[in-house]
Amino acid sequence: MGAEASGPLDELLANIPEAVVESFTPEQRAALWNAAKPVSWRKHPINIRITFPFFGGRYFVTIVGGFERRELGRIVRDRKMHPLKTAGNVLFMLGVGGAFYLAAVVGMFVFSNLIEF
C-alpha cells in the first residue's frame, strides 16, 4: 500500500489506542483496510457524471449502472435512507420530462416548417 492508498486506514488507526494498533496482526490490518477503503464506482459499465452551473451554484448528476452486487438487506436499507419519492426527485424528473417534451415540440415545429418548403 502506498502513502495515498493507506489514507483511510491511517485515519481509522489514528482513532484507536496505540497499544491496540500495535497488537494487530497483518490479517487484521488487511481486514481493516478492506473495511476502511473508499468505495470505488469506477468498475461500473455505465458511469455518467455531468456538472453544470444553475442559479448561481454548480450542481451534478451521476448515473451509474451495471450488475447489482449489493445484498438484499443493503438494498432495503439504502432504499429507506434514500427514497425515490422526495420533493427534489419529483421536481427534477418533472423538469427533465418537461425539457424533453419541449425539445420534441420544438423539433416537430421546425420539422413541419421544413416540409412546407
C-alpha angles and dihedrals in degrees: 000000000000126000093267094043093056095052098104091043091049090051090050094047091048088066094053123081113263093238090057093046091052090053094059117112120221088257091054091048090051090050090049090049091053090050094046102040116111119258111258121211093180094098097066117107090222114047115155119170122179127179121190139169115248128172097338098319140075118248133183139208121200125191116188123178140171142097115340109248100169122104118247092251091056092047090054092046092048091049090054092047094045110029120188095220101075128128091247093051093046092049091047093051091046089051093049092045091048091050091052091046091050091048090051093049092048090047092051091047093051093043093049091051091051092053092055092059 
